[in-house]
Amino acid sequence: MAATRVYVARLAGLTVLGPDGESIGRIRDVVVAVRYDRQQPRVHGLVVELPSRRRIFVPMLRVTAIEPGVVTLNTGTVSLRRFAQRPGELLALAQIVDSNVMVDDPDLPDLDDIEVYVVDLGIELTRTRDWRISRVAVRGHRRIGRRRTVHVVDWSRVSGLTPYESGGPNQDVTTLLEQFEGLRAADVAHLLRELPEKRRLEVVEALDDERLADVVQELPENDQIDLLGHLEVGRAADVLEAMDPDDAADLLGELSTGERESLLALMDPQESEPVRRLLEYSYDTAGGLMTPKPVILTPSTTVAEALARVRNPDLTPALSSMVFVVRPPTATPTGRYLGCVHLQQLLREPPAHLVGGILDSDLSPLRAEVPLAAVTRYFATYNLVCGPVVDEQDHLLGAVTVDDVLDHLLPEDWREHEQAHEGVPGHE
């Protein structure tokens, strides 16, 4: 049965269907028009994310039913124009939920003169077929070891949610972070770019350094620089430490010499040293593309040990596709490079065999100064997703992966473009 009253947090992530049951996308937010008086705000529509990751606006007049798990529209043809927030509009999840408010309700005297925060918004269908915000779920700020009770009050009893007041300083981000749980870093980066600047920076402050580092690596270059500039310098250095050295070097390479040296000086020397080495190479050479931390082993390593190393969940699929065998030391720059072993070869060998006996020594390594065009031909010629990089004395310096090659072959602003949306049901 279609609902006539629902809470917006439960709409997040629901599938949006056309009248014939074709999937159009998923709900990411609800657009409301908040008034300066205490009249119930009208719900303008939904922010729907298409499979291409483009976010579009779907008016509430197009919604015929809100049911458990799905929202159905009365048409399969929707505007593909990218959603743009208009003056006077607020995003329920991104800007209203988690806001600090005051409640004036005679039935809840305990909330008088106490700042609480919004945990959800109840919307309902009116006789005129409009959807309006009628109820607000609020909770007092948490005390240590105690979770505060949720109270549901009428919209008219809440103050602090006009367009001018909403989203004040130090707004909580709990609900937004819950939406990011389980998402890939690239998807979080995309969602982050869609947020208003204030909320984007609040989320950035709330993410831990490791998660933020993963997300920063997936942002366009200009957004990386802008975000880094908003961080306190000590935290910026911590995030750079948590990034992959090649990505950190690419980002630092875009800063002024003074900014770059200040950040490098604040980083742990063990983390900054490989980044400094990468900065010595031009960005469009094998040395500038490589990561200095591939899987590196000695000839006496067993196949079982090698497989255990490539099972590391922190390795990308490309880096786990090949291990590199060297004379000690194994930290880059290593001892003399001996050869590589492909993952498929490791899977075919008995666990007790040594990697030194199954080397592929015919695959020539890349020299650090080799230009991008030659690296691309190398990968295409040998059908590789990962390749070794050595210096003139055959010391292993690192490895280039296919994702790094693609990053440099694609246009600089490729992360800012949505995927093509051919094949999306309901669109022409």
The 8 nearest C-alpha neighbors of each residue, nearest first, counted from 0:
[[1, 2, 66, 64, 65, 67, 3, 69],
 [2, 0, 66, 64, 65, 3, 67, 63],
 [1, 3, 65, 4, 66, 0, 5, 64],
 [4, 2, 124, 123, 1, 5, 65, 122],
 [5, 3, 123, 2, 122, 124, 121, 6],
 [6, 4, 122, 121, 123, 7, 2, 3],
 [7, 5, 121, 120, 8, 9, 122, 119],
 [6, 8, 10, 9, 120, 121, 5, 119],
 [9, 7, 10, 11, 6, 119, 92, 120],
 [10, 8, 7, 11, 6, 5, 13, 12],
 [9, 11, 7, 8, 13, 12, 26, 6],
 [12, 10, 27, 26, 9, 8, 13, 28],
 [11, 13, 26, 25, 27, 10, 14, 9],
 [14, 12, 69, 25, 26, 10, 68, 11],
 [13, 15, 25, 69, 24, 70, 16, 12],
 [14, 16, 70, 24, 25, 23, 71, 69],
 [17, 15, 22, 71, 20, 21, 23, 72],
 [16, 18, 75, 72, 21, 20, 19, 74],
 [19, 17, 73, 20, 74, 72, 75, 71],
 [20, 18, 17, 21, 16, 75, 74, 22],
 [19, 21, 17, 16, 18, 22, 71, 15],
 [22, 20, 17, 16, 19, 424, 23, 425],
 [21, 23, 16, 24, 15, 424, 20, 17],
 [24, 22, 15, 16, 424, 49, 21, 425],
 [23, 25, 49, 48, 15, 14, 22, 47],
 [26, 24, 14, 48, 12, 47, 13, 15],
 [25, 27, 47, 12, 11, 13, 28, 46],
 [26, 28, 11, 46, 47, 12, 25, 48],
 [29, 27, 46, 92, 26, 45, 11, 90],
 [28, 30, 45, 91, 90, 46, 44, 31],
 [31, 29, 90, 44, 43, 45, 89, 42],
 [32, 30, 42, 43, 89, 88, 41, 33],
 [31, 33, 88, 41, 40, 87, 89, 42],
 [32, 34, 40, 161, 31, 162, 88, 87],
 [35, 33, 36, 161, 40, 32, 38, 37],
 [34, 36, 161, 37, 33, 162, 38, 163],
 [35, 37, 34, 38, 161, 33, 39, 155],
 [38, 36, 155, 39, 35, 34, 154, 158],
 [39, 37, 36, 40, 155, 34, 154, 35],
 [38, 40, 132, 133, 131, 37, 154, 41],
 [41, 39, 33, 132, 131, 32, 38, 34],
 [40, 42, 131, 32, 31, 130, 43, 39],
 [41, 43, 31, 131, 130, 44, 30, 32],
 [44, 42, 31, 30, 59, 58, 41, 32],
 [43, 45, 58, 59, 30, 57, 42, 29],
 [46, 44, 29, 57, 56, 30, 47, 28],
 [45, 47, 56, 28, 27, 55, 26, 29],
 [48, 46, 26, 25, 55, 54, 27, 45],
 [47, 49, 54, 25, 24, 52, 53, 26],
 [48, 50, 24, 52, 51, 53, 54, 23],
 [51, 49, 52, 24, 48, 423, 420, 53],
 [50, 52, 418, 49, 420, 53, 417, 419],
 [53, 51, 49, 50, 48, 417, 54, 418],
 [54, 52, 51, 49, 48, 417, 55, 81],
 [55, 53, 48, 47, 82, 81, 52, 49],
 [54, 56, 82, 81, 47, 46, 80, 79],
 [55, 57, 46, 82, 45, 47, 58, 44],
 [56, 58, 45, 44, 46, 59, 55, 47],
 [59, 57, 44, 60, 61, 43, 45, 56],
 [58, 60, 44, 62, 61, 43, 57, 45],
 [61, 59, 58, 62, 63, 44, 129, 128],
 [60, 62, 59, 72, 73, 58, 63, 74],
 [63, 61, 72, 59, 60, 64, 71, 73],
 [64, 62, 72, 73, 71, 61, 65, 60],
 [63, 65, 1, 71, 62, 70, 66, 2],
 [66, 64, 70, 1, 2, 69, 71, 67],
 [65, 67, 1, 69, 70, 68, 2, 64],
 [68, 66, 69, 65, 70, 1, 2, 13],
 [67, 69, 13, 66, 14, 70, 10, 65],
 [70, 68, 14, 13, 66, 67, 15, 65],
 [69, 71, 65, 15, 64, 66, 16, 14],
 [70, 72, 16, 64, 63, 15, 17, 62],
 [73, 71, 62, 17, 61, 63, 74, 18],
 [72, 74, 18, 61, 63, 62, 17, 71],
 [75, 73, 72, 76, 17, 18, 61, 77],
 [74, 76, 425, 17, 18, 77, 72, 73],
 [77, 75, 425, 74, 426, 78, 427, 17],
 [78, 76, 79, 75, 426, 57, 425, 74],
 [77, 79, 80, 76, 55, 56, 57, 426],
 [80, 78, 55, 81, 77, 426, 53, 56],
 [81, 79, 78, 55, 82, 56, 54, 83],
 [80, 82, 55, 54, 79, 83, 53, 56],
 [83, 81, 55, 56, 54, 80, 84, 46],
 [84, 82, 85, 81, 56, 55, 80, 54],
 [83, 85, 88, 82, 86, 89, 90, 30],
 [84, 86, 88, 87, 83, 89, 82, 32],
 [87, 85, 88, 84, 89, 32, 162, 83],
 [88, 86, 32, 85, 162, 89, 33, 34],
 [87, 89, 32, 86, 85, 31, 84, 30],
 [90, 88, 31, 30, 91, 32, 94, 87],
 [89, 91, 30, 94, 93, 92, 29, 28],
 [90, 92, 95, 29, 94, 93, 96, 89],
 [93, 91, 96, 90, 94, 28, 95, 29],
 [92, 94, 90, 91, 95, 175, 96, 194],
 [93, 95, 90, 91, 92, 166, 96, 89],
 [96, 94, 91, 98, 92, 97, 93, 166],
 [95, 97, 117, 92, 98, 118, 119, 94],
 [98, 96, 117, 171, 116, 118, 170, 95],
 [99, 97, 116, 166, 170, 95, 96, 117],
 [98, 100, 116, 115, 114, 97, 117, 170],
 [101, 99, 159, 115, 116, 114, 158, 98],
 [100, 102, 114, 158, 157, 115, 113, 159],
 [103, 101, 157, 156, 104, 110, 158, 111],
 [104, 102, 156, 111, 157, 105, 101, 110],
 [103, 105, 107, 106, 156, 102, 108, 152],
 [106, 104, 107, 108, 103, 111, 156, 110],
 [105, 107, 104, 108, 109, 103, 152, 110],
 [108, 106, 104, 109, 105, 110, 111, 103],
 [109, 107, 110, 111, 105, 106, 104, 103],
 [110, 108, 107, 111, 113, 112, 106, 104],
 [109, 111, 113, 108, 107, 102, 112, 103],
 [110, 112, 108, 113, 109, 103, 102, 107],
 [111, 113, 110, 114, 101, 102, 103, 109],
 [114, 112, 110, 111, 115, 101, 102, 139],
 [113, 115, 101, 100, 99, 112, 116, 139],
 [116, 114, 139, 100, 138, 99, 140, 101],
 [115, 117, 99, 98, 137, 97, 138, 100],
 [116, 118, 137, 97, 96, 98, 119, 136],
 [117, 119, 137, 136, 96, 97, 116, 138],
 [120, 118, 136, 117, 96, 135, 8, 6],
 [121, 119, 135, 6, 7, 134, 136, 122],
 [120, 122, 6, 134, 5, 132, 133, 135],
 [123, 121, 132, 131, 5, 133, 4, 6],
 [124, 122, 4, 130, 3, 131, 125, 5],
 [123, 125, 130, 3, 129, 128, 4, 131],
 [126, 124, 128, 127, 129, 130, 123, 131],
 [125, 127, 128, 124, 129, 130, 123, 3],
 [126, 128, 125, 129, 124, 130, 131, 60],
 [129, 127, 125, 126, 124, 130, 60, 59],
 [130, 128, 125, 127, 124, 131, 41, 126],
 [129, 131, 124, 42, 123, 41, 125, 122],
 [132, 130, 41, 122, 42, 40, 123, 133],
 [133, 131, 122, 40, 39, 121, 134, 123],
 [132, 134, 154, 122, 121, 39, 131, 153],
 [135, 133, 121, 153, 154, 152, 120, 132],
 [134, 136, 120, 152, 151, 154, 121, 119],
 [135, 137, 151, 119, 118, 150, 117, 120],
 [138, 136, 117, 150, 118, 116, 149, 135],
 [137, 139, 149, 115, 116, 148, 147, 150],
 [140, 138, 115, 147, 141, 116, 137, 114],
 [139, 141, 115, 138, 142, 147, 116, 114],
 [142, 140, 146, 147, 139, 145, 143, 144],
 [141, 143, 145, 144, 140, 146, 147, 139],
 [144, 142, 145, 141, 146, 140, 147, 139],
 [143, 145, 142, 146, 141, 147, 140, 148],
 [146, 144, 142, 143, 147, 141, 148, 140],
 [147, 145, 141, 148, 142, 144, 143, 140],
 [146, 148, 139, 141, 138, 145, 149, 140],
 [149, 147, 138, 150, 146, 139, 137, 141],
 [148, 150, 138, 137, 136, 147, 151, 139],
 [151, 149, 137, 136, 138, 152, 148, 135],
 [152, 150, 136, 135, 137, 134, 149, 153],
 [153, 151, 135, 134, 150, 136, 154, 156],
 [152, 154, 134, 155, 156, 133, 135, 151],
 [153, 155, 134, 156, 133, 157, 135, 152],
 [154, 156, 37, 153, 157, 38, 39, 158],
 [157, 155, 103, 154, 153, 102, 104, 152],
 [158, 156, 102, 155, 154, 101, 103, 100],
 [159, 157, 101, 160, 100, 102, 156, 161],
 [158, 160, 100, 164, 161, 165, 101, 157],
 [161, 159, 165, 164, 158, 162, 100, 95],
 [160, 162, 164, 163, 35, 165, 33, 159],
 [163, 161, 165, 164, 33, 87, 160, 89],
 [162, 164, 161, 165, 160, 35, 166, 159],
 [165, 163, 161, 159, 160, 162, 167, 166],
 [166, 164, 160, 162, 167, 161, 163, 159],
 [165, 167, 98, 94, 170, 95, 164, 168],
 [166, 168, 165, 170, 164, 169, 98, 99],
 [167, 169, 170, 166, 197, 99, 98, 171],
 [170, 168, 171, 167, 201, 166, 98, 99],
 [171, 169, 98, 168, 167, 166, 97, 172],
 [170, 172, 97, 173, 169, 98, 201, 174],
 [173, 171, 175, 174, 176, 202, 97, 170],
 [172, 174, 176, 175, 171, 177, 97, 205],
 [173, 175, 177, 176, 172, 178, 97, 96],
 [176, 174, 178, 172, 177, 173, 93, 179],
 [175, 177, 179, 173, 178, 174, 172, 180],
 [176, 178, 174, 180, 179, 175, 173, 172],
 [177, 179, 175, 176, 180, 174, 11, 182],
 [180, 178, 176, 177, 182, 187, 181, 175],
 [181, 179, 177, 182, 178, 176, 183, 187],
 [180, 182, 179, 183, 178, 177, 184, 187],
 [183, 181, 180, 179, 186, 187, 184, 185],
 [182, 184, 186, 185, 187, 181, 179, 214],
 [183, 185, 214, 187, 186, 213, 188, 182],
 [186, 184, 188, 217, 183, 187, 189, 214],
 [185, 187, 189, 183, 188, 184, 182, 190],
 [186, 188, 184, 190, 189, 185, 191, 179],
 [189, 187, 191, 185, 214, 186, 190, 218],
 [188, 190, 186, 192, 187, 191, 185, 193],
 [191, 189, 187, 193, 192, 188, 186, 194],
 [190, 192, 188, 193, 189, 194, 199, 187],
 [191, 193, 189, 190, 194, 188, 199, 195],
 [192, 194, 190, 191, 189, 195, 199, 54],
 [193, 195, 191, 199, 192, 198, 196, 190],
 [196, 194, 198, 197, 199, 193, 192, 93],
 [197, 195, 199, 198, 200, 194, 192, 201],
 [196, 198, 200, 199, 195, 201, 194, 166],
 [199, 197, 201, 200, 196, 195, 194, 202],
 [198, 200, 196, 202, 197, 201, 194, 191],
 [199, 201, 203, 202, 197, 198, 196, 204],
 [202, 200, 198, 204, 203, 199, 197, 205],
 [201, 203, 205, 199, 200, 204, 198, 172],
 [202, 204, 200, 201, 206, 205, 199, 211],
 [203, 205, 201, 202, 206, 200, 207, 230],
 [206, 204, 202, 203, 201, 207, 172, 176],
 [207, 205, 203, 211, 204, 202, 210, 208],
 [206, 208, 210, 209, 211, 205, 204, 203],
 [207, 209, 211, 238, 210, 212, 206, 241],
 [210, 208, 212, 211, 241, 207, 213, 238],
 [209, 211, 213, 212, 207, 208, 206, 214],
 [210, 212, 214, 208, 213, 209, 206, 215],
 [211, 213, 242, 215, 209, 238, 214, 210],
 [214, 212, 210, 216, 211, 215, 184, 209],
 [213, 215, 184, 211, 188, 217, 216, 212],
 [216, 214, 212, 218, 217, 213, 223, 211],
 [215, 217, 214, 213, 218, 212, 246, 242],
 [218, 216, 185, 214, 215, 188, 219, 184],
 [217, 219, 215, 216, 188, 223, 222, 220],
 [220, 218, 222, 221, 414, 223, 412, 415],
 [219, 221, 223, 222, 218, 224, 250, 411],
 [222, 220, 224, 223, 219, 225, 218, 226],
 [223, 221, 225, 219, 224, 220, 226, 218],
 [224, 222, 220, 226, 221, 225, 218, 215],
 [223, 225, 227, 221, 222, 226, 228, 220],
 [226, 224, 222, 228, 223, 227, 221, 229],
 [227, 225, 223, 229, 228, 224, 222, 230],
 [226, 228, 224, 230, 229, 225, 235, 223],
 [227, 229, 225, 226, 230, 224, 231, 235],
 [230, 228, 226, 227, 225, 231, 200, 232],
 [231, 229, 227, 228, 235, 232, 234, 226],
 [230, 232, 234, 233, 235, 229, 228, 227],
 [233, 231, 235, 234, 230, 236, 262, 228],
 [234, 232, 236, 235, 231, 237, 265, 262],
 [233, 235, 237, 236, 231, 232, 238, 230],
 [234, 236, 232, 238, 233, 237, 230, 227],
 [235, 237, 239, 233, 234, 262, 238, 266],
 [238, 236, 234, 240, 235, 239, 233, 241],
 [239, 237, 241, 235, 208, 240, 212, 236],
 [238, 240, 236, 242, 241, 237, 247, 235],
 [241, 239, 237, 238, 242, 270, 236, 266],
 [240, 242, 238, 239, 209, 212, 237, 243],
 [243, 241, 212, 239, 240, 247, 244, 238],
 [242, 244, 246, 245, 247, 241, 290, 240],
 [245, 243, 247, 274, 246, 248, 242, 290],
 [244, 246, 248, 290, 247, 243, 249, 289],
 [247, 245, 249, 243, 248, 244, 250, 216],
 [246, 248, 244, 250, 245, 249, 239, 242],
 [247, 249, 245, 251, 246, 274, 250, 252],
 [248, 250, 246, 252, 247, 251, 245, 253],
 [251, 249, 247, 252, 248, 253, 246, 224],
 [252, 250, 248, 253, 254, 259, 249, 247],
 [251, 253, 249, 250, 254, 248, 278, 259],
 [254, 252, 251, 250, 255, 249, 224, 220],
 [255, 253, 251, 252, 259, 258, 256, 250],
 [254, 256, 258, 257, 259, 253, 252, 251],
 [255, 257, 259, 258, 260, 254, 252, 261],
 [256, 258, 260, 259, 255, 261, 254, 262],
 [259, 257, 261, 255, 260, 256, 254, 262],
 [258, 260, 256, 262, 257, 261, 251, 254],
 [261, 259, 263, 257, 262, 258, 264, 256],
 [262, 260, 258, 264, 259, 263, 257, 265],
 [261, 263, 265, 264, 259, 236, 260, 258],
 [262, 264, 260, 266, 265, 261, 271, 259],
 [263, 265, 261, 262, 266, 260, 267, 271],
 [264, 266, 262, 263, 236, 261, 267, 233],
 [267, 265, 263, 236, 264, 271, 268, 240],
 [266, 268, 270, 269, 271, 265, 240, 264],
 [269, 267, 271, 270, 272, 266, 264, 263],
 [270, 268, 267, 272, 271, 273, 266, 240],
 [271, 269, 267, 268, 272, 240, 273, 266],
 [270, 272, 268, 274, 273, 269, 266, 263],
 [271, 273, 275, 274, 269, 270, 268, 276],
 [274, 272, 276, 275, 271, 277, 270, 244],
 [273, 275, 271, 277, 244, 272, 276, 248],
 [274, 276, 272, 278, 273, 277, 271, 279],
 [277, 275, 273, 274, 278, 279, 272, 280],
 [276, 278, 274, 279, 275, 280, 287, 273],
 [277, 279, 275, 276, 280, 248, 274, 252],
 [280, 278, 277, 276, 275, 281, 287, 286],
 [281, 279, 287, 278, 286, 277, 282, 284],
 [280, 282, 287, 283, 284, 279, 286, 278],
 [281, 283, 287, 284, 280, 288, 249, 286],
 [284, 282, 371, 281, 370, 287, 288, 285],
 [285, 283, 370, 287, 371, 286, 369, 368],
 [284, 286, 367, 288, 287, 369, 289, 368],
 [287, 285, 367, 284, 289, 288, 280, 368],
 [286, 288, 282, 280, 284, 281, 285, 277],
 [289, 287, 285, 286, 399, 403, 284, 282],
 [290, 288, 399, 398, 286, 397, 287, 285],
 [289, 291, 245, 397, 398, 292, 399, 244],
 [292, 290, 397, 396, 293, 331, 289, 398],
 [291, 293, 290, 397, 294, 331, 398, 295],
 [294, 292, 295, 398, 318, 397, 291, 290],
 [295, 293, 322, 323, 292, 296, 308, 309],
 [294, 296, 323, 324, 322, 293, 329, 325],
 [297, 295, 324, 323, 325, 300, 329, 298],
 [296, 298, 324, 325, 299, 300, 326, 327],
 [299, 297, 355, 300, 354, 324, 353, 296],
 [300, 298, 297, 353, 355, 301, 354, 296],
 [301, 299, 353, 298, 297, 354, 304, 296],
 [302, 300, 353, 304, 303, 352, 351, 354],
 [301, 303, 350, 305, 304, 352, 353, 354],
 [304, 302, 350, 306, 301, 305, 307, 351],
 [305, 303, 307, 301, 302, 306, 308, 300],
 [304, 306, 302, 308, 307, 303, 301, 309],
 [307, 305, 309, 303, 308, 304, 302, 310],
 [306, 308, 304, 310, 305, 309, 303, 311],
 [307, 309, 305, 306, 310, 311, 304, 294],
 [310, 308, 319, 306, 311, 307, 305, 314],
 [309, 311, 307, 308, 312, 306, 319, 314],
 [310, 312, 309, 313, 314, 308, 307, 319],
 [313, 311, 314, 310, 315, 309, 316, 319],
 [314, 312, 311, 315, 310, 309, 316, 319],
 [315, 313, 312, 311, 318, 319, 316, 309],
 [314, 316, 318, 317, 319, 313, 312, 320],
 [317, 315, 319, 318, 320, 314, 384, 309],
 [316, 318, 320, 315, 319, 384, 385, 400],
 [319, 317, 315, 320, 316, 314, 293, 321],
 [318, 320, 309, 316, 317, 321, 314, 315],
 [321, 319, 342, 317, 318, 341, 316, 385],
 [322, 320, 341, 342, 319, 340, 318, 323],
 [323, 321, 294, 340, 339, 295, 341, 324],
 [322, 324, 339, 295, 296, 338, 294, 340],
 [323, 325, 296, 297, 338, 337, 339, 295],
 [326, 324, 336, 337, 297, 335, 334, 327],
 [325, 327, 334, 335, 297, 328, 336, 329],
 [328, 326, 334, 329, 325, 333, 297, 335],
 [327, 329, 333, 334, 330, 326, 325, 331],
 [328, 330, 333, 327, 295, 331, 296, 325],
 [331, 329, 333, 328, 332, 295, 292, 327],
 [332, 330, 333, 396, 395, 329, 291, 397],
 [331, 333, 396, 395, 394, 330, 334, 329],
 [334, 332, 331, 329, 328, 394, 395, 330],
 [333, 335, 326, 327, 328, 394, 325, 336],
 [334, 336, 394, 326, 393, 325, 337, 333],
 [335, 337, 325, 394, 395, 393, 338, 334],
 [338, 336, 325, 324, 335, 360, 339, 326],
 [339, 337, 360, 324, 359, 358, 336, 323],
 [338, 340, 323, 359, 358, 322, 324, 341],
 [341, 339, 322, 358, 321, 359, 323, 342],
 [342, 340, 321, 344, 343, 320, 322, 345],
 [341, 343, 345, 320, 344, 321, 346, 340],
 [344, 342, 346, 345, 341, 347, 320, 340],
 [343, 345, 347, 341, 342, 346, 348, 340],
 [346, 344, 342, 347, 343, 348, 302, 341],
 [345, 347, 343, 344, 348, 342, 306, 349],
 [346, 348, 344, 345, 343, 349, 342, 350],
 [347, 349, 345, 346, 350, 344, 352, 302],
 [348, 350, 351, 352, 347, 302, 303, 346],
 [351, 349, 303, 302, 352, 348, 301, 304],
 [350, 352, 349, 301, 302, 303, 353, 348],
 [353, 351, 301, 350, 302, 349, 354, 348],
 [354, 352, 301, 355, 300, 299, 356, 302],
 [353, 355, 356, 357, 298, 300, 301, 302],
 [356, 354, 298, 353, 357, 358, 299, 324],
 [355, 357, 354, 353, 358, 352, 298, 299],
 [358, 356, 354, 355, 359, 340, 353, 344],
 [359, 357, 340, 339, 338, 360, 355, 356],
 [358, 360, 339, 361, 338, 340, 362, 357],
 [359, 361, 338, 362, 358, 339, 337, 363],
 [360, 362, 359, 363, 338, 358, 339, 364],
 [363, 361, 360, 364, 359, 338, 339, 381],
 [362, 364, 361, 365, 360, 387, 338, 386],
 [365, 363, 387, 388, 362, 389, 366, 386],
 [364, 366, 388, 387, 389, 367, 363, 369],
 [367, 365, 389, 369, 368, 388, 390, 364],
 [366, 368, 286, 285, 369, 388, 390, 389],
 [367, 369, 366, 284, 285, 286, 370, 280],
 [368, 370, 284, 285, 366, 367, 373, 371],
 [371, 369, 284, 373, 372, 283, 368, 285],
 [370, 372, 374, 284, 283, 373, 375, 285],
 [373, 371, 375, 374, 370, 376, 369, 284],
 [372, 374, 376, 375, 371, 370, 377, 369],
 [373, 375, 371, 377, 372, 376, 378, 370],
 [374, 376, 372, 378, 373, 377, 371, 379],
 [375, 377, 379, 373, 374, 378, 380, 372],
 [378, 376, 374, 380, 375, 379, 373, 381],
 [379, 377, 383, 375, 376, 381, 380, 382],
 [378, 380, 376, 382, 377, 381, 375, 383],
 [381, 379, 377, 378, 382, 376, 383, 375],
 [380, 382, 383, 378, 379, 377, 362, 376],
 [383, 381, 379, 378, 380, 384, 377, 385],
 [384, 382, 378, 381, 385, 379, 386, 401],
 [383, 385, 401, 317, 400, 378, 386, 382],
 [386, 384, 400, 383, 399, 317, 401, 318],
 [385, 387, 399, 398, 400, 388, 383, 364],
 [388, 386, 398, 364, 365, 397, 399, 389],
 [387, 389, 365, 397, 398, 366, 396, 364],
 [390, 388, 395, 396, 393, 366, 394, 367],
 [389, 391, 393, 392, 394, 366, 367, 396],
 [392, 390, 393, 389, 366, 394, 367, 395],
 [391, 393, 390, 394, 335, 389, 395, 336],
 [394, 392, 390, 389, 391, 335, 336, 395],
 [395, 393, 335, 333, 389, 334, 336, 390],
 [394, 396, 389, 333, 332, 336, 397, 388],
 [397, 395, 332, 389, 331, 388, 291, 394],
 [398, 396, 291, 388, 290, 395, 289, 387],
 [397, 399, 387, 289, 388, 386, 290, 293],
 [398, 400, 289, 386, 385, 288, 290, 387],
 [401, 399, 385, 403, 402, 384, 317, 398],
 [400, 402, 384, 404, 403, 385, 405, 399],
 [403, 401, 405, 404, 400, 406, 317, 384],
 [404, 402, 406, 401, 405, 400, 288, 407],
 [403, 405, 401, 402, 406, 407, 408, 400],
 [406, 404, 408, 402, 407, 403, 409, 401],
 [407, 405, 403, 404, 408, 409, 402, 411],
 [406, 408, 405, 404, 409, 403, 283, 410],
 [409, 407, 405, 406, 404, 410, 371, 411],
 [408, 410, 407, 406, 405, 413, 411, 412],
 [411, 409, 413, 412, 408, 407, 406, 414],
 [412, 410, 413, 409, 407, 219, 220, 414],
 [411, 413, 410, 415, 414, 219, 416, 220],
 [412, 414, 410, 415, 416, 411, 409, 219],
 [415, 413, 412, 416, 219, 218, 417, 217],
 [414, 416, 413, 412, 417, 219, 218, 189],
 [417, 415, 414, 413, 418, 412, 419, 53],
 [418, 416, 53, 51, 52, 419, 415, 414],
 [417, 419, 51, 420, 416, 52, 53, 50],
 [418, 420, 421, 51, 417, 416, 422, 50],
 [421, 419, 51, 423, 418, 422, 50, 49],
 [420, 422, 423, 419, 426, 427, 424, 51],
 [421, 423, 424, 420, 426, 425, 427, 419],
 [424, 422, 421, 420, 426, 425, 23, 50],
 [425, 423, 426, 21, 23, 422, 22, 75],
 [424, 426, 75, 76, 423, 23, 427, 17],
 [427, 425, 424, 76, 423, 77, 75, 422],
 [426, 425, 76, 424, 423, 421, 422, 77]]
